[in-house]
Amino acid sequence: MLLSVEGVTKRFGGLTAVNNVSFQIQPGEILGLIGPNGAGKSTLVNLITNYYRADGGRVLLEDHDLVGLKPNRVAALGVVRTFQSSKPFLDIPTLDNVMIGAFLRTDNPAKARAIAEETLELVHLTPFARVPARSLTVQNRKRLEMARALATRPKLLMLDEVMAGLNPREIDDALDTLRQLRAKGLTMLVIEHVMRATMNISDRIVVLDHGEKIAEGAPAAVSADQKVIEAYLGRGYRHA
């Protein structure tokens, strides 16, 4: 397995935000992570990347135990994430924003620029390379957030609601990009509330509710699971 999450738990005072959650991610797989708002999805990503320190359990990247490492060390080992709210450096060009990610792998500006240019092409942002980030649309800012993460050359890319706020055509474009990344061998964990996208792109899905894993499996099986329907999807989703 590329990543193994084993009994991870996180408490904030008297609130247990993530409770004894376990799952694995195989190399080259896209794992969907879904659940209601407040279910613990982003907290779980924060635990994997050590933005929060787990109160219990282990997170293993191949043979490396990630618990207790600083976030920059986790990123250097190959586990990188995006954030729900894209926050680029607004006054510098798109290319320079992506170069910041590339500097994780090299201290050579020419190499960082080459990595950034290659990454911009991959996410279809090349025409905006020299445009200040503040001029980008919502869709392109989300692409920039993804590009900056991709420029670190990750083993595992975790995407936190990269399709939120996009229209149907933009969502289809984002799905095409994810398929291209998977074709290149990239492993991904995708948090998304757009169920059409999640069910379409995921190989497997893990469902959280109130910090606990309530289901795991193929998209068709998860969408038919009574606990998932009651906690998140609703009966109308299954009927549709």
Salt bridges, closest charged atoms under 4 A:
GLU6 OE1 - ARG58 NH2 2.96
GLU29 OE2 - ARG204 NE 2.55
GLU62 OE1 - LYS155 NZ 2.97
ASP91 OD1 - ARG134 NH2 2.70
GLU118 OE1 - ARG153 NH2 3.38
GLU145 OE1 - ARG148 NH2 3.13
ASP160 OD2 - ARG81 NH2 3.94
GLU161 OE2 - HIS193 NE2 3.51
ASP172 OD1 - ARG196 NH1 2.88
ASP176 OD1 - ARG179 NH1 2.98
ASP203 OD1 - ARG182 NH1 3.07
ASP209 OD1 - HIS210 ND1 3.23
GLU216 OE2 - ARG204 NH1 2.48
GLU216 OE1 - LYS213 NZ 2.70
